[in-house]
């Protein structure tokens, strides 16, 4: 559970107090130029897309395992 919070940028102290961490890693710096900001946003989008694929992959693996074990049960 803690790993998920770390990926979202919430520190353990902020998680206990209910608030988010003041400095989030994926957020572009306000003083960055337009090109740098675009690069940062593209990196953030790529990271979010990768994190979106993970639960889908895990779900597919669990579905296949459930189908396999349901077929193995011959009472």
N, C-alpha and C positions, 0 to 999 in steps of 0.2 A: 504494500500500500504506500509506503514511504517513497518508493521509487517513482510512482506516478506523480506524487506531489513535487518531487525534485524535477521531473521533466517539465512540469507546468511552471516551475520557477517559484514555488512556494517553499519557504524555509520551514524547518520544524517549529521554530519559535512563532512564526507567523501563522502556521497551521493551528497551533494551540490557542492563539489569541483570536483566530477567526479572520484575520486580515491577510491580504496578499503581500508578498515581499515588495519593498519599495522600488527596487531596481530589477526589472525583468530582462533576461538575457536576449530575448528575441526582438525586443522593441528597438526600432531605429533611433539613433541619437538625434535630438532636435537640431543640432548645429551641423549635421552632415549635409554634404552637397547632394543635389538631385541624383547623380549617378551612383553615389555611395548608398543613398537611401534605397534606390531601386535594387541594387545588389543585395542589401540586407533584407528587403521584403521578399525577393525571389528565394533567398536562402530560407526564410521563415516559411514560405509557402511549401517549399520542397520538404522541409521538416514536418509540417502538418500533414502533407500527403502521405509521407512515410508512416507517420503515427496512425493515420487513418487505415492504412493497409494492414497493420498488425492485428487489430481485433478481427478483421474479416478473415485473415488467414487462420487465426486461432479458432474461429467459429467453424470454418470449413473442416479443420482437422478434427474437432470435437464431433461434428456431424458424422464424418466418416467412421470415427471410432464407435459412435453409438450404433450406427448401422451394422458394423462388423459384429459387435457384441450382442446386438439383438438377434442377428442371424445364428450366432453360436449357441444360443439358449434353446435347448431341445428338451423340455421337461417331459 
